Every structure is written in structure tokens, then in C-alpha cells.
Amino acid sequence: MPKHLTQDQVDSYNNDGFVGPVDLLSTEEAAQLRAKVEEVEAEMGTQIQQRCKIKAHLPFTFLCDVISHPKLLDAVEDIIGPDILCWGSSFFQKEAHDPGFVSWHQDSTYYGLEPPDTLTAWLAISDSNLESGCMDFIPGTHNQGIYNHEEFKADDNLLSRGQTIVGVDESKSQSMILKAGQFSFHKEDCVHGSAPNKSDDRRIGLSIHYVPPSIKETGFPGASAMVLRGKDTEGHWATDMTPKKDWDPECLAELDRVATMYNSQAPGEREPVA
């Protein structure tokens, strides 16, 4: 029996490549998390997504608490089993009335994992809906291999090279509407994208990447992860450091080092998940 998801939700993930919404945080808890994120932004003087990429949780105890939330890990376990590693997380934001969009794509084109089987949790820190530019998925496009991506550069496309899957049947698209505090799951090779934010509020999400120990990174040496539940039974990943406090200086330096290395291995290909 699943721990947090229903069996129907597990089946939907396996059949469609995504599932949601799933409840995690209360309205009050989500508001508190947003306040902490915006405190970090005030200190940084910029959007948190501009600095906190690839391993956004690394320098902050409060974000490590989010990625290891027991209910979230219960849901992850329902999909990938009892041994859970987190190799990364990133913030994705669209400001109010932001024209930015994400074209149809698969995450597998830039993750470099073998096999390509990352489970991504997308946690809504503010409401993510049709008006604010929520993620849209094409069901059943996972486990079909990598689709051909063409490059159509555009100022408002958040994918720097404009990677786009041409010919997507948008009539099959399903929108993932999330209230603040809810999350969705998607498989890395499920085709997805998102529209501009036409709302009066910011759209803030945290994307968290989980794998079982059998998955390994092939894009660069020394890839690391946090073991959040169970054991690393395969040894494919080095061990991430953990912050002693928020703004841990050693972890901040590691965040910057990893982001630089990650992007330098595949220039222009390490992109957001909408």
C-alpha cells in the first residue's frame, strides 16, 4: 500500500508520466516558506533563482527541511522505493505579468542521467494556475525516448537555446494547477512546458530532483547527492555536505562550484523545468 499517494495517483504517474496536485503544506506553512524565500531574496538583492540553481537547498537548513519533509519522502517512496537520493533542486519564478514562457521540451535533454529516470517534485510556493503560467504536460510522452528538439531562440523563452519539440499535439495538454503548498511529480522524459504569467502575483516554485541509487550522472565527474531515506546501495554519487545553519558559507561556496561545473559541462543545455 502506498504511504502518501493513493494507488490511483501512483498509476497515473506510471501511465501518464506525471501526477498532481498532491497536498503537502498548509496555507500558513506555505506562506511562511514564501516569507523565508523572500527574506533570502532581500538579502541577495535578486531573485533566488538567479543564485540558487542545481542545489538550491544546499546552504539553507530550512530548504533541507523542505526537500526531506516526511510526507514528501513518503510520496517519493511510493514511486521509486525506500532508498531516496536528492541530487538537486532549483527555484523557478515568473514575476507578475512576466512574458517569459518555456517551450515544449524534455528534461532528459540536459540532465545526463542514466537511465533517464529522475522523479521531479515541483512544489508551489505561490499559486500556480492557468493565469500565472503553470506547467502543462503531454500525457504518455514518457518512456518513449528523446524527442527531436529544434532551436528557436526567442527573448521570452526561458530556455536559452529555445529548445523546442515541434509538432506537439497541444489538444492533449493537461495543466497542472497547484495551490501554494501543493506539489506535482513528473518523470524527466515527460514532455512539458509553461505559458507566461498574466497574473498580479509572482509564481514561485521549487523543483526537487529525486533518484534511487541505481541512477547515475554521466555528464560530469564527482556528481553528488544527499541520501534522504534508506541507503546509497550503489555508490554512484559522492555525498553532499549539509548546512550547519542558514547561509552556511561552505555550502554557499559548494553551491556556486557545482553550478559552475554543471553548466560548463553542457553549455546552454542545463535548463529549467518550467
MOSULTA-V841623 format. One record per residue. SS is DSSP state (alpha for helix, beta for strand, coil for the rest). PSI is psi in whole degrees, 0 to 359 (NA if undefined). Layout:
ss->SS psi->PSI
ss->SS psi->PSI
//
This chain:
ss->coil psi->136
ss->coil psi->153
ss->coil psi->320
ss->coil psi->320
ss->coil psi->160
ss->coil psi->164
ss->alpha psi->325
ss->alpha psi->322
ss->alpha psi->319
ss->alpha psi->316
ss->alpha psi->321
ss->alpha psi->318
ss->alpha psi->313
ss->alpha psi->325
ss->alpha psi->322
ss->alpha psi->335
ss->coil psi->2
ss->beta psi->163
ss->beta psi->150
ss->beta psi->172
ss->beta psi->154
ss->beta psi->132
ss->beta psi->141
ss->coil psi->296
ss->coil psi->148
ss->coil psi->168
ss->alpha psi->318
ss->alpha psi->317
ss->alpha psi->321
ss->alpha psi->320
ss->alpha psi->321
ss->alpha psi->320
ss->alpha psi->318
ss->alpha psi->318
ss->alpha psi->319
ss->alpha psi->318
ss->alpha psi->317
ss->alpha psi->335
ss->alpha psi->318
ss->alpha psi->318
ss->alpha psi->320
ss->alpha psi->320
ss->alpha psi->320
ss->alpha psi->333
ss->coil psi->22
ss->coil psi->171
ss->coil psi->143
ss->alpha psi->331
ss->alpha psi->341
ss->alpha psi->333
ss->alpha psi->322
ss->coil psi->86
ss->coil psi->153
ss->coil psi->305
ss->beta psi->63
ss->coil psi->329
ss->coil psi->341
ss->coil psi->316
ss->coil psi->3
ss->coil psi->122
ss->alpha psi->324
ss->alpha psi->330
ss->alpha psi->327
ss->alpha psi->326
ss->alpha psi->325
ss->alpha psi->309
ss->alpha psi->340
ss->coil psi->17
ss->coil psi->128
ss->alpha psi->319
ss->alpha psi->323
ss->alpha psi->316
ss->alpha psi->327
ss->alpha psi->317
ss->alpha psi->319
ss->alpha psi->316
ss->alpha psi->326
ss->alpha psi->335
ss->alpha psi->312
ss->alpha psi->354
ss->coil psi->182
ss->coil psi->345
ss->coil psi->111
ss->beta psi->122
ss->beta psi->143
ss->beta psi->115
ss->beta psi->348
ss->beta psi->167
ss->beta psi->151
ss->beta psi->150
ss->beta psi->145
ss->beta psi->122
ss->beta psi->144
ss->beta psi->122
ss->coil psi->166
ss->coil psi->133
ss->coil psi->36
ss->coil psi->125
ss->coil psi->357
ss->coil psi->140
ss->beta psi->168
ss->beta psi->122
ss->beta psi->164
ss->beta psi->128
ss->beta psi->172
ss->coil psi->140
ss->coil psi->334
ss->alpha psi->340
ss->alpha psi->348
ss->alpha psi->356
ss->alpha psi->320
ss->coil psi->25
ss->beta psi->145
ss->beta psi->127
ss->coil psi->162
ss->coil psi->82
ss->coil psi->40
ss->coil psi->137
ss->beta psi->115
ss->beta psi->127
ss->beta psi->127
ss->beta psi->106
ss->beta psi->122
ss->beta psi->119
ss->coil psi->335
ss->coil psi->170
ss->coil psi->137
ss->beta psi->109
ss->coil psi->188
ss->coil psi->322
ss->coil psi->325
ss->coil psi->1
ss->coil psi->52
ss->coil psi->168
ss->beta psi->145
ss->beta psi->140
ss->beta psi->151
ss->beta psi->106
ss->coil psi->144
ss->coil psi->7
ss->coil psi->359
ss->coil psi->162
ss->coil psi->24
ss->coil psi->11
ss->coil psi->183
ss->coil psi->125
ss->coil psi->158
ss->coil psi->127
ss->beta psi->126
ss->beta psi->163
ss->beta psi->119
ss->coil psi->88
ss->coil psi->135
ss->coil psi->144
ss->coil psi->325
ss->coil psi->356
ss->beta psi->123
ss->coil psi->349
ss->coil psi->118
ss->coil psi->327
ss->coil psi->5
ss->coil psi->32
ss->beta psi->125
ss->beta psi->132
ss->beta psi->119
ss->coil psi->144
ss->coil psi->18
ss->coil psi->133
ss->coil psi->91
ss->alpha psi->346
ss->alpha psi->341
ss->alpha psi->357
ss->beta psi->140
ss->beta psi->128
ss->beta psi->137
ss->coil psi->92
ss->coil psi->122
ss->beta psi->135
ss->coil psi->155
ss->coil psi->127
ss->coil psi->348
ss->beta psi->161
ss->beta psi->163
ss->beta psi->161
ss->beta psi->144
ss->beta psi->152
ss->beta psi->145
ss->coil psi->336
ss->coil psi->13
ss->coil psi->130
ss->coil psi->131
ss->beta psi->168
ss->beta psi->186
ss->beta psi->155
ss->coil psi->171
ss->coil psi->161
ss->coil psi->111
ss->coil psi->8
ss->coil psi->176
ss->coil psi->3
ss->coil psi->162
ss->coil psi->145
ss->beta psi->114
ss->beta psi->126
ss->beta psi->152
ss->beta psi->121
ss->beta psi->125
ss->beta psi->130
ss->beta psi->118
ss->beta psi->145
ss->beta psi->155
ss->coil psi->166
ss->coil psi->342
ss->coil psi->342
ss->coil psi->139
ss->beta psi->152
ss->beta psi->127
ss->coil psi->355
ss->coil psi->332
ss->coil psi->152
ss->coil psi->155
ss->coil psi->18
ss->coil psi->141
ss->beta psi->162
ss->beta psi->163
ss->beta psi->132
ss->beta psi->113
ss->beta psi->339
ss->beta psi->141
ss->coil psi->219
ss->coil psi->155
ss->coil psi->96
ss->coil psi->350
ss->coil psi->333
ss->coil psi->24
ss->coil psi->343
ss->coil psi->139
ss->beta psi->167
ss->beta psi->124
ss->coil psi->146
ss->coil psi->162
ss->coil psi->145
ss->coil psi->140
ss->coil psi->338
ss->coil psi->168
ss->coil psi->143
ss->coil psi->30
ss->coil psi->118
ss->alpha psi->323
ss->alpha psi->321
ss->alpha psi->326
ss->alpha psi->318
ss->alpha psi->321
ss->alpha psi->321
ss->alpha psi->312
ss->alpha psi->319
ss->alpha psi->313
ss->alpha psi->318
ss->alpha psi->318
ss->alpha psi->314
ss->alpha psi->316
ss->alpha psi->314
ss->alpha psi->328
ss->alpha psi->338
ss->alpha psi->332
ss->coil psi->73
ss->coil psi->129
ss->coil psi->357
ss->coil psi->344
ss->coil psi->102
ss->coil psi->170
ss->coil psi->168
ss->coil psi->29
ss->coil psi->NA
//
